[in-house]
């Protein structure tokens, strides 16, 4: 398959587009040449077949030939509200969640979060995560970028989050199995989407869990084993894909 590149610009068939610096660097790393085929997408739906037109040391352009409306989105929307994880865990989690079809990601500063982000540091991580999302979409074939919300405190997010869709709280104290609920409510979850709330290392505090349940979140379980925070969301997404038709 031709290399895929995200371009944050208007794209149209029978036009020539200047490629952004990040794509130019990839073109050089891949040792591509003029007339080599590539695929471009801008996150607004579908992709565009193209060929490289000119390649300079610091610039490159592509000639767009046709639009392909094919999408790779699952038939349901999942918002992953994830407590901030330390080290490289958050990076890995975001990348794999994109591959598994997540529709939106909300990073949360919870009481037990080891990582604390605010101000310039939060803005830098936001830009870094956005680049990871774009690269993951390039790799996995998605043409629509999952939405990435700014880092929020747990309390602020819970107070502002619209009480719509189906709200699920992953908790080791919950007893309702996620697969069973997904099969029972498959049509509703496909129609209205799902919000998955997952704590950081150490989980959500008892106060946070109580607040989430009061806000309408239903406690769900993935079985008797305690999974790491970077594993829980991915296991949930894989489960939902298998049951609701994303695979």
N, C-alpha and C positions, 0 to 999 in steps of 0.2 A: 504494500500500500504506500502511496506517496506520503511524505512527511506532512503532518498537520500542524498549523500554526494559528494561534489566536491573534487577531488584529482588532484593536479597539478603534474602529473607523467604519464609515459607511462603505459597503461593498456592493458591487453590481456587475452583472455580466457585461462583457465587451468593454471593459474599462481597464486602465492601468493604475495600480495602487503602489504608493511608496511604503515599504515595509518598515515597521518600527525597529529601534536599535536592538531590542531583545531578539527579534526574529533574525535580523541581520547577523548577529553573533551565532545563532544556531545554524544559519545557512553556511557560514564559514566553518564551523565545527564539523558539520556533516559533509563538507567538501562538495557542496552542490554546485552545479554549473548552469549557465543560461540554457533555457529550453527544458530543464528538468521539471517534471511535474510535481506540484505541491497542492495541498488542500488548505483553504483559508476559512475561518469562521469568526464571527464577531459577537456571538452570544445572543443574537436576536432571532435565531432560528435557522436551521439548515446549514449547509456548507457550500463552498464554491470551489470548483476545480480551477486550477490556474497553472501557469508555467512561469518560471523565473525569466524575467526579461533582461535586466541588467544587474550586474553584481560588481560593486566597487569595494574598496577597503573598509569604508564606513557606511555604505548605503547599498540598497538593493530595491528592485521593483519587481512586480509580478503582473502578468497579463491574465485577467480573469476571463474564463470562457463560459461557464454555465453554473447555475444554481441547482443544488440537490436538496430537496425538502425533507429528506429522511432524518428522523430523530432517533435518539437512543435513550429517551427518558422512560422511567417506569410509569405504570398507570396509576400512581398514587404519589402524593407529596409528603415528604417527611422533613420536619424541622428538628434539628438536633440541638438542643439546649445543653451545652456541655460545660461542666465545671472545669476551670483551667487546670491543665495537667503540667507537671514539671518536665524539665529537660527537653528532649526531642519528641516526647510522647504526643504533644498537641499537633506538631507538624505531621507526624505519621498518621495520626487519627484523622485529621482533616483530609489528607491525600487519599486515604483508603475510603473514607466516607463518600468522597466525590465519585470514586470508581464504582461504589455500590449504589449510586443514584440519589444521594441526599439532595433535597431541594433548597434548604436554607440551614445556615449554621449560626448559632448564637453562643459566643463564648461568655461564660459566667464567672464572676469573681465571687466564690462562695466562702463561707466561714472557714472551711478547712483547706482552701486552696493554698498550696505551697508557693505558687507564683503570684506575685502582686504586680499588676500592670496599671499604669495611669500616665496621663500626659504624653510626652514625646515617646516614651518607651512603648506605650500602648499603640501609638500611631505607627511606629516602626514594625511592631509585630503584626498589626493589621495589614500593612503593605506586604509584608513577607507572606502572610497566609493567603492574601489575594493572589500573589504570584504562584503559590503552590496550587491553588484552585485552577488557575488558567493552565498550568503545566499538566495537571492531572486530566483536565478535559481534553487537552491535545492528545494525551496518551491513550485515553480510554474510548474516545470517539464521541463524547458528548458535545453537542453544539450549543447548549444553553448553560451558562455559568450559574452554579448555586449562589444564592444571595449570602453574603457575609455581613452580619451585623457588627457594630462596634462592641467592644467589651463592655459589659454592664454588670453592676452588682446584682446579686440574686434578688434582693428585695425590690430594687427598682424595676428589674425586668418582670418580676411576678406581678407587680402592681400595674404595669402598663400593658402586659400581654393581653391581647383580645381573647375573650372567653369563647373561642370558636374551635371547631375541629374536635379531635379526640386527644385528650391529654393523658400521657402515660408517665408514671414515675417508676424508674427502675430502682428497686430496693431489695436488699437481702432479707428484709423482714416481710416482704410481700409474699403472698401464696398463690395468687392468680397467675397461671402460666401464660406467657405471651403468645405462644403458638395457638393455644385454645381460644384465647380472646380474638386473635387475628382471624381465625376461621369463622367464629361466630359473627363478627362484625365486619367481615370483608367488604361488603358493599358500602357500608357507611364510611369505612376508612378510605376506600378508594375515592369516594365522592367528596369527602371533607378534609382528608389529609390527617396526619398524625403528628403530634409533638412529643418527642422523647426527651425527658428530663433526666440527666445523669450527673451525679456528683463527681467531685475531684477525687484524688487519692484520699482515702479515709471516708469517702462518701459525704452525703449531705448531713448536716447536723440534725438532731431530733427536732429542733425548732423549725429548721427549713423544711423538713419533711412534713411537719404538721401544717405549716403555712401552705405548702403545695397541695396537700390533700384538701385543705379548706377552700382552695381556689379551684377545685374540681379535678385535680389529677388523681388517676386511679393507679394504685400500686400494682406492679406486675413483676413477675419473676422469670428468670432464665434457668431455673433449676437449683439443685442443692449446692453447686460449686460457687465460690466467691470469685468473680472475674475482676481483673484489673480495670481501672477506669478507661484505659485506651482500648480495651477489648469489648466492653459492654455495648457501646453504640454500634460497633461493626457487627457483632453477633445479632443485635436487633435488626439492623438493616438487612442482613443476609436472611434472617427468618422471614421478614416481611416480603422480601423479593420472592422467596420460595412459595409463600402462601398466597400473596396478592397478585402474583403474575409479573414480577419484574425481571425474572431470569428467562 
